[in-house]
């Protein structure tokens, strides 16, 4: 009869334990203010923004300029620039966090060994012969603990850690992209300053010749002193421009050295080269492709995914936590008996943790996770807006520069024709030397405008390439959490 009673009581005890566990579940509060992610599939450019070529930038886009100096500087910087070291350190931190989270899964084992010698009090709890005697105790034990992830809390924490690691990887790609773009723009500014300086030196020489011509004409009574003073004033302005260009050259050289992480002797053999724009492209459509092409958008998306996984983990904390612990080992008061079967010890027991009186802390934890999610979604939405704006502004700027260059090319051609005409008149005795010098000055000024627009176009090309992701491409991976 006793056996039957025990048999009947077993399901009753199990049912009671289950009821207690369910009763120990705290109730997660509803999500009152969820923020919606912006649909990037609808992100498009204005129909008015178009370039001659369509498409996305290629990886290592800077090689399209066929400049070995530029290629070498970017290669050196990407091999270990200071800004990349910071991004790499963030990846290392995220990877360590993931390793710690994964280590908490599965079976946790530890080996325990202990040996001690103790004298028990002769007037204490234990009477003689234990009291008043010395005893040694040796223990060798293997402890095991297994956490049953019933509600997916651990899986959600791992998914959040994976998301943070992916954030770091995307941020590293963004740092590489930004570094290459900064180097290219600084290099183009340097080359532009060199080219304009060379042109300005010709301009100064021509203006000085005009000053000398004015002096000769004054000596012959063919001009007045004000004309010479005006020519000298213009020469001073040209020399001022020369000084500014020389300062710009040193400024950009130091900027390049810092970006590449080079020492003082680096870039000493850098020399002026002729530059030409590369075929720049603008995609006809953005949409989801922009997400895959922009590392900052990928980083923002992964932040959202990680925050959703953290919410799942916070929700799972409202349910009971059931763990299984056990150990097997040897324990004896005489060392020679340690390896005997009689010295073995075995322990196995479940642990049930019920969040009965912890609802306020869990509510606050879940609310914090939801607030962080809203922040990440708001950041993502803003990043989407900024990305489309960057592409639109860069494309519109480059489109406008192309139109300016077309007009500037026509103006330069006209001025060159005027110089040819003035030289022909001088050769036939129909004009004086001053008219040729003035025509040459006008052409050199137009050439300076040409060089400036060429530099602006190169900078705009890099800006557009950067806005389009700089050749980055990442296929959209699986989400870390369900939405």
HUSUL-V331613 format. One record per residue. N is the residue number from 1. RES is the residue in one letter. PHI is phi as a letter, one per 30 degrees, with the letter a starting at -180 (none if undefined). BURIAL is b if it has 24 or more other ideal C-beta (glycine too) atoms within 12 Angstrom, else e. Layout:
# HUSUL-V331613
((N | RES | PHI | BURIAL) (N | RES | PHI | BURIAL))
This chain:
# HUSUL-V331613
((1 | X | none | e) (2 | X | d | e) (3 | X | d | e) (4 | X | d | e) (5 | X | d | e) (6 | X | d | e) (7 | X | d | e) (8 | X | d | e) (9 | X | d | e) (10 | X | d | e) (11 | X | d | e) (12 | X | d | e) (13 | X | d | e) (14 | X | d | e) (15 | X | d | e) (16 | X | d | e) (17 | X | d | e) (18 | X | d | e) (19 | X | d | e) (20 | X | d | e) (21 | X | d | e) (22 | X | d | e) (23 | X | d | e) (24 | X | d | e) (25 | X | d | b) (26 | X | d | b) (27 | X | c | e) (28 | X | d | b) (29 | X | d | e) (30 | X | d | e) (31 | X | d | e) (32 | X | d | e) (33 | X | b | e) (34 | X | d | e) (35 | X | c | b) (36 | X | c | e) (37 | X | d | b) (38 | X | d | b) (39 | X | d | e) (40 | X | d | b) (41 | X | d | e) (42 | X | c | e) (43 | X | d | b) (44 | X | b | e) (45 | X | c | b) (46 | X | d | e) (47 | X | d | e) (48 | X | d | e) (49 | X | c | b) (50 | X | b | e) (51 | X | b | b) (52 | X | d | e) (53 | X | c | e) (54 | X | c | e) (55 | X | k | e) (56 | X | c | b) (57 | X | d | b) (58 | X | d | e) (59 | X | d | e) (60 | X | h | e) (61 | X | e | b) (62 | X | d | b) (63 | X | d | e) (64 | X | d | b) (65 | X | d | b) (66 | X | h | e) (67 | X | b | b) (68 | X | d | e) (69 | X | d | b) (70 | X | d | b) (71 | X | e | e) (72 | X | d | e) (73 | X | d | b) (74 | X | d | b) (75 | X | d | e) (76 | X | d | b) (77 | X | d | b) (78 | X | d | b) (79 | X | d | e) (80 | X | l | e) (81 | X | d | b) (82 | X | e | e) (83 | X | d | b) (84 | X | d | b) (85 | X | d | e) (86 | X | d | e) (87 | X | d | b) (88 | X | d | b) (89 | X | d | e) (90 | X | d | b) (91 | X | d | b) (92 | X | d | e) (93 | X | d | e) (94 | X | d | b) (95 | X | d | e) (96 | X | d | e) (97 | X | d | b) (98 | X | d | b) (99 | X | d | e) (100 | X | d | e) (101 | X | d | b) (102 | X | d | e) (103 | X | d | e) (104 | X | d | e) (105 | X | d | b) (106 | X | i | e) (107 | X | d | e) (108 | X | c | e) (109 | X | c | e) (110 | X | a | e) (111 | X | c | e) (112 | X | c | e) (113 | X | b | e) (114 | X | a | e) (115 | X | b | e) (116 | X | a | e) (117 | X | b | e) (118 | X | b | e) (119 | X | c | e) (120 | X | d | e) (121 | X | d | e) (122 | X | d | e) (123 | X | c | e) (124 | X | c | e) (125 | X | d | e) (126 | X | c | e) (127 | X | d | e) (128 | X | d | e) (129 | X | d | e) (130 | X | d | e) (131 | X | d | e) (132 | X | i | e) (133 | X | c | e) (134 | X | c | e) (135 | X | b | e) (136 | X | c | e) (137 | X | b | e) (138 | X | c | b) (139 | X | b | b) (140 | X | b | e) (141 | X | b | b) (142 | X | c | e) (143 | X | c | b) (144 | X | b | b) (145 | X | b | b) (146 | X | b | e) (147 | X | c | b) (148 | X | d | b) (149 | X | d | e) (150 | X | d | e) (151 | X | c | b) (152 | X | i | b) (153 | X | d | b) (154 | X | d | b) (155 | X | d | b) (156 | X | d | b) (157 | X | d | b) (158 | X | d | b) (159 | X | d | b) (160 | X | d | b) (161 | X | d | b) (162 | X | d | b) (163 | X | d | b) (164 | X | d | b) (165 | X | d | b) (166 | X | d | b) (167 | X | e | b) (168 | X | d | b) (169 | X | d | b) (170 | X | d | b) (171 | X | d | b) (172 | X | d | b) (173 | X | d | b) (174 | X | d | b) (175 | X | d | b) (176 | X | d | b) (177 | X | d | b) (178 | X | d | b) (179 | X | d | b) (180 | X | d | b) (181 | X | d | b) (182 | X | d | b) (183 | X | d | b) (184 | X | d | b) (185 | X | d | b) (186 | X | d | b) (187 | X | d | b) (188 | X | d | b) (189 | X | d | b) (190 | X | d | b) (191 | X | d | b) (192 | X | d | b) (193 | X | d | b) (194 | X | d | b) (195 | X | d | b) (196 | X | d | b) (197 | X | d | b) (198 | X | d | b) (199 | X | d | b) (200 | X | d | b) (201 | X | d | e) (202 | X | d | b) (203 | X | d | b) (204 | X | d | b) (205 | X | d | e) (206 | X | d | b) (207 | X | d | b) (208 | X | d | b) (209 | X | d | b) (210 | X | d | b) (211 | X | d | b) (212 | X | d | e) (213 | X | d | b) (214 | X | d | b) (215 | X | d | e) (216 | X | d | e) (217 | X | d | e) (218 | X | d | e) (219 | X | d | e) (220 | X | c | e) (221 | X | i | e) (222 | X | c | e) (223 | X | a | e) (224 | X | c | e) (225 | X | d | e) (226 | X | d | e) (227 | X | d | e) (228 | X | d | b) (229 | X | d | e) (230 | X | d | e) (231 | X | d | b) (232 | X | d | e) (233 | X | d | e) (234 | X | d | b) (235 | X | d | b) (236 | X | d | e) (237 | X | d | e) (238 | X | d | b) (239 | X | d | e) (240 | X | d | e) (241 | X | d | b) (242 | X | e | b) (243 | X | d | e) (244 | X | d | e) (245 | X | d | b) (246 | X | d | e) (247 | X | d | e) (248 | X | d | b) (249 | X | d | b) (250 | X | d | e) (251 | X | d | e) (252 | X | d | b) (253 | X | d | b) (254 | X | d | e) (255 | X | d | b) (256 | X | d | b) (257 | X | d | b) (258 | X | d | b) (259 | X | d | b) (260 | X | d | b) (261 | X | i | e) (262 | X | c | b) (263 | X | d | e) (264 | X | d | e) (265 | X | d | e) (266 | X | d | e) (267 | X | i | b) (268 | X | d | e) (269 | X | c | e) (270 | X | d | b) (271 | X | b | e) (272 | X | d | e) (273 | X | b | e) (274 | X | d | e) (275 | X | c | b) (276 | X | b | e) (277 | X | d | b) (278 | X | c | b) (279 | X | d | e) (280 | X | c | b) (281 | X | b | b) (282 | X | b | b) (283 | X | d | b) (284 | X | d | e) (285 | X | b | e) (286 | X | c | b) (287 | X | h | e) (288 | X | d | e) (289 | X | d | b) (290 | X | d | b) (291 | X | d | b) (292 | X | d | b) (293 | X | c | b) (294 | X | c | b) (295 | X | d | b) (296 | X | d | b) (297 | X | d | b) (298 | X | d | b) (299 | X | d | b) (300 | X | d | b) (301 | X | d | b) (302 | X | d | b) (303 | X | d | b) (304 | X | d | b) (305 | X | d | b) (306 | X | d | b) (307 | X | d | b) (308 | X | d | b) (309 | X | d | b) (310 | X | d | b) (311 | X | d | b) (312 | X | e | b) (313 | X | d | b) (314 | X | d | b) (315 | X | d | b) (316 | X | d | b) (317 | X | d | b) (318 | X | d | b) (319 | X | c | b) (320 | X | d | b) (321 | X | c | b) (322 | X | c | b) (323 | X | b | b) (324 | X | b | e) (325 | X | b | e) (326 | X | a | e) (327 | X | a | b) (328 | X | b | e) (329 | X | a | b) (330 | X | b | b) (331 | X | b | b) (332 | X | a | b) (333 | X | c | e) (334 | X | b | e) (335 | X | e | e) (336 | X | d | e) (337 | X | c | e) (338 | X | d | b) (339 | X | c | e) (340 | X | d | e) (341 | X | d | e) (342 | X | d | e) (343 | X | d | e) (344 | X | d | e) (345 | X | b | e) (346 | X | b | e) (347 | X | b | e) (348 | X | b | e) (349 | X | a | e) (350 | X | d | e) (351 | X | b | e) (352 | X | c | e) (353 | X | c | b) (354 | X | c | b) (355 | X | d | b) (356 | X | d | e) (357 | X | c | e) (358 | X | b | e) (359 | X | d | e) (360 | X | d | e) (361 | X | d | e) (362 | X | d | b) (363 | X | d | e) (364 | X | d | e) (365 | X | d | b) (366 | X | d | b) (367 | X | d | e) (368 | X | d | e) (369 | X | d | b) (370 | X | d | b) (371 | X | d | e) (372 | X | d | b) (373 | X | d | b) (374 | X | d | b) (375 | X | d | e) (376 | X | d | b) (377 | X | d | b) (378 | X | d | b) (379 | X | d | b) (380 | X | d | b) (381 | X | d | b) (382 | X | d | e) (383 | X | d | b) (384 | X | d | b) (385 | X | d | e) (386 | X | d | e) (387 | X | d | b) (388 | X | d | b) (389 | X | d | e) (390 | X | e | b) (391 | X | d | b) (392 | X | d | b) (393 | X | d | e) (394 | X | d | b) (395 | X | d | b) (396 | X | d | b) (397 | X | d | b) (398 | X | d | b) (399 | X | d | b) (400 | X | d | e) (401 | X | d | b) (402 | X | e | b) (403 | X | d | e) (404 | X | d | e) (405 | X | d | b) (406 | X | d | e) (407 | X | d | e) (408 | X | d | b) (409 | X | d | e) (410 | X | d | e) (411 | X | d | e) (412 | X | d | b) (413 | X | d | e) (414 | X | d | e) (415 | X | d | b) (416 | X | d | e) (417 | X | d | e) (418 | X | d | b) (419 | X | d | b) (420 | X | d | e) (421 | X | d | e) (422 | X | d | b) (423 | X | d | e) (424 | X | d | e) (425 | X | d | e) (426 | X | d | e) (427 | X | d | e) (428 | X | c | e) (429 | X | i | e) (430 | X | c | e) (431 | X | b | e) (432 | X | c | e) (433 | X | d | b) (434 | X | d | b) (435 | X | d | e) (436 | X | d | b) (437 | X | d | b) (438 | X | d | b) (439 | X | d | b) (440 | X | d | b) (441 | X | d | b) (442 | X | d | b) (443 | X | d | b) (444 | X | d | b) (445 | X | d | b) (446 | X | d | b) (447 | X | d | b) (448 | X | d | b) (449 | X | d | b) (450 | X | e | b) (451 | X | d | b) (452 | X | d | b) (453 | X | d | b) (454 | X | d | b) (455 | X | d | b) (456 | X | d | b) (457 | X | d | b) (458 | X | d | b) (459 | X | d | b) (460 | X | d | b) (461 | X | d | b) (462 | X | d | b) (463 | X | d | b) (464 | X | d | b) (465 | X | e | b) (466 | X | d | b) (467 | X | d | b) (468 | X | d | b) (469 | X | j | b) (470 | X | i | b) (471 | X | i | b) (472 | X | d | b) (473 | X | a | e) (474 | X | b | b) (475 | X | d | e) (476 | X | d | e) (477 | X | d | e) (478 | X | d | e) (479 | X | d | e) (480 | X | d | b) (481 | X | b | b) (482 | X | d | e) (483 | X | c | e))
